[in-house]
Amino acid sequence: MDGPFIIKPLTQHEAALFMPMTYPSYRHLLMRLSDEKMSERGRNSVFAIGAFLGLLPVGLTLALADASLDIDILSIYAARQFRGNGMAAAMLKELVLEARGRIGKMRGHQLVRSGSAGEDPGSFRIRAIYEKEHHFSQAVERILDSQGFEPSTPRCTVFRCDSEMGQMPWLDMYFDVSEPFRIIPWIEVDPGEIELVRTGNGEAGEFPQELSPFSETDRIEPSNSMALLRSGKIVGWSITHRPMPDTIRYSSIFVAADIRGLGLAIPLLMESIRRHVRTEMAVQAPKATFVVYHTNPEMKRMVSRRMARYSKEITESVERILSIAINCILSLLL
Ligand SMILES: CC(C)(COP(=O)(O)OP(=O)(O)OC[C@H]1O[C@@H](n2cnc3c(N)ncnc32)[C@H](O)[C@@H]1OP(=O)(O)O)[C@@H](O)C(=O)NCCC(=O)NCCS
């Protein structure tokens, strides 16, 4: 990049200055850089690439590696007065370089430990998720193009609502479910039952990763995340998060395969919504987003039919992937 910016991975000491440059729900990740050095843990490893003008922080790209060492880009930000100078593209380029080095090393350590150091270290993926037709979409697309990300594939539809959704007639139509079913707050469920769901041994059975109740567990909203029980066993859930102080995200609604079609999903969702819009929570968090995955056409139909009229905005979220072959320098590790 031409210009006066310095682009580099941040140290823990520098990271605090960059807090305002990402979403509130990701800021805590900037406090975790200290354990990252040469991290052999790999999982939940944070990547923070900063841009400086002299000593002034002017841009941040934040990303997170999951347990399988694939990386999600969480946010890209360039300070307003410096936009259009190639800063975001340069940060992404640096992220790819840094990821290649760090993931390569972690993978190398894994292979050495497992005694399979001679094997092909394989590849990993960097994923960017963003909404189409947003004011930033065009810029994000060009930035991803610059690093050779694959074309976008559809992921989910996002419905954005405000307090008007309190007027939905369905809210007063679906209340109790009858025995043996019961809807209770997720936080009141026996932890042993939740563990059975986590290990796949519960009555909920298998569920797609995107509907897991175990993502972002530290930010699950306790006030209106609900569990559906059958004779005390978890068979469904409506899990919400609070990504911003004024917004509740309805992240996953799931009912077990053997009880679909019994009309249980709507009372479950309505109980979550009532606890949001009919309580004090509606004042603190008047906004709501509903995330409906393309892998779940029944839910998309249901939410479209019942929520679209009360949605201020409906956008399509897509993902783009960059697959990177790992060139491990195994000889250095042996
Ligand atoms: C999106 C954002 C990060 C771009 O930062 P930037 O430093 O201005 O981007 P760059 O200068 O590296 O531009 C990269 C490409 O995007 C294009 N671009 C930048 N801003 C654009 C805009 N508003 N509309 C269309 N294209 C744009 C540039 O022309 C360039 O394309 P090119 O390489 O084909 O010439 C910046 O606008 C920003 O911080 N916005 C607020 C936060 C945000 O919305 N982040 C994205 C979601 S997390």
The ligand as an SDF file (V2000), in Angstrom:
LIG
                    3D

 48 50  0  0  0  0  0  0  0  0999 V2000
  -15.4510   -0.7430    4.5180 C   0  0  0  0  0  0  0  0  0  0  0  0
  -14.1630   -0.0310    4.9300 C   0  0  0  0  0  0  0  0  0  0  0  0
  -13.4410   -0.9330    5.9260 C   0  0  0  0  0  0  0  0  0  0  0  0
  -13.2600    0.2040    3.7050 C   0  0  0  0  0  0  0  0  0  0  0  0
  -12.0070    0.7500    4.1510 O   0  0  0  0  0  0  0  0  0  0  0  0
  -11.0150    1.5200    3.1560 P   0  0  0  0  0  0  0  0  0  0  0  0
   -9.6980    1.6040    3.8150 O   0  0  0  0  0  0  0  0  0  0  0  0
  -11.6390    2.7640    2.6900 O   0  0  0  0  0  0  0  0  0  0  0  0
  -10.9510    0.4840    1.9410 O   0  0  0  0  0  0  0  0  0  0  0  0
   -9.8230    0.4730    0.8210 P   0  0  0  0  0  0  0  0  0  0  0  0
   -9.3200    1.8560    0.6010 O   0  0  0  0  0  0  0  0  0  0  0  0
   -8.8240   -0.5780    1.1410 O   0  0  0  0  0  0  0  0  0  0  0  0
  -10.6650    0.0630   -0.4410 O   0  0  0  0  0  0  0  0  0  0  0  0
  -10.7110   -1.2510   -0.9120 C   0  0  0  0  0  0  0  0  0  0  0  0
  -11.6340   -1.2860   -2.1210 C   0  0  0  0  0  0  0  0  0  0  0  0
  -12.9820   -0.9320   -1.7320 O   0  0  0  0  0  0  0  0  0  0  0  0
  -13.4330    0.1580   -2.5440 C   0  0  0  0  0  0  0  0  0  0  0  0
  -14.2670    1.0180   -1.6940 N   0  0  0  0  0  0  0  0  0  0  0  0
  -13.9120    1.6240   -0.5560 C   0  0  0  0  0  0  0  0  0  0  0  0
  -14.9620    2.3160   -0.0550 N   0  0  0  0  0  0  0  0  0  0  0  0
  -15.9780    2.1340   -0.9170 C   0  0  0  0  0  0  0  0  0  0  0  0
  -17.3240    2.5590   -0.9430 C   0  0  0  0  0  0  0  0  0  0  0  0
  -17.8360    3.3340    0.0240 N   0  0  0  0  0  0  0  0  0  0  0  0
  -18.0890    2.1650   -1.9740 N   0  0  0  0  0  0  0  0  0  0  0  0
  -17.6000    1.3670   -2.9410 C   0  0  0  0  0  0  0  0  0  0  0  0
  -16.3340    0.9110   -2.9770 N   0  0  0  0  0  0  0  0  0  0  0  0
  -15.5330    1.2910   -1.9710 C   0  0  0  0  0  0  0  0  0  0  0  0
  -12.1800    0.8710   -2.9800 C   0  0  0  0  0  0  0  0  0  0  0  0
  -12.4060    1.6050   -4.1650 O   0  0  0  0  0  0  0  0  0  0  0  0
  -11.2520   -0.2760   -3.1890 C   0  0  0  0  0  0  0  0  0  0  0  0
  -11.5470   -0.9190   -4.4240 O   0  0  0  0  0  0  0  0  0  0  0  0
  -10.3970   -1.1260   -5.5310 P   0  0  0  0  0  0  0  0  0  0  0  0
   -9.3110   -1.8980   -4.8360 O   0  0  0  0  0  0  0  0  0  0  0  0
  -11.0930   -1.9100   -6.5740 O   0  0  0  0  0  0  0  0  0  0  0  0
   -9.9890    0.2420   -5.8960 O   0  0  0  0  0  0  0  0  0  0  0  0
  -14.4630    1.3740    5.5390 C   0  0  0  0  0  0  0  0  0  0  0  0
  -15.3330    2.0680    4.6930 O   0  0  0  0  0  0  0  0  0  0  0  0
  -15.0800    1.3140    6.9290 C   0  0  0  0  0  0  0  0  0  0  0  0
  -14.3600    1.2150    7.9250 O   0  0  0  0  0  0  0  0  0  0  0  0
  -16.4170    1.3760    7.0230 N   0  0  0  0  0  0  0  0  0  0  0  0
  -17.1080    1.2930    8.3220 C   0  0  0  0  0  0  0  0  0  0  0  0
  -17.0200   -0.1170    8.9230 C   0  0  0  0  0  0  0  0  0  0  0  0
  -17.6300   -1.1540    8.0140 C   0  0  0  0  0  0  0  0  0  0  0  0
  -18.6930   -0.9300    7.4440 O   0  0  0  0  0  0  0  0  0  0  0  0
  -16.9670   -2.3340    7.9160 N   0  0  0  0  0  0  0  0  0  0  0  0
  -17.4580   -3.4390    7.1150 C   0  0  0  0  0  0  0  0  0  0  0  0
  -18.3020   -4.3670    7.9090 C   0  0  0  0  0  0  0  0  0  0  0  0
  -17.4480   -5.0800    9.2770 S   0  0  0  0  0  0  0  0  0  0  0  0
  1  2  1  0
  2  3  1  0
  2  4  1  0
  2 36  1  0
  4  5  1  0
  5  6  1  0
  6  7  2  0
  6  8  1  0
  6  9  1  0
  9 10  1  0
 10 11  2  0
 10 12  1  0
 10 13  1  0
 13 14  1  0
 14 15  1  0
 15 16  1  0
 15 30  1  0
 16 17  1  0
 17 18  1  0
 17 28  1  0
 18 19  1  0
 18 27  1  0
 19 20  2  0
 20 21  1  0
 21 22  1  0
 21 27  2  0
 22 23  1  0
 22 24  2  0
 24 25  1  0
 25 26  2  0
 26 27  1  0
 28 29  1  0
 28 30  1  0
 30 31  1  0
 31 32  1  0
 32 33  2  0
 32 34  1  0
 32 35  1  0
 36 37  1  0
 36 38  1  0
 38 39  2  0
 38 40  1  0
 40 41  1  0
 41 42  1  0
 42 43  1  0
 43 44  2  0
 43 45  1  0
 45 46  1  0
 46 47  1  0
 47 48  1  0
M  END
$$$$
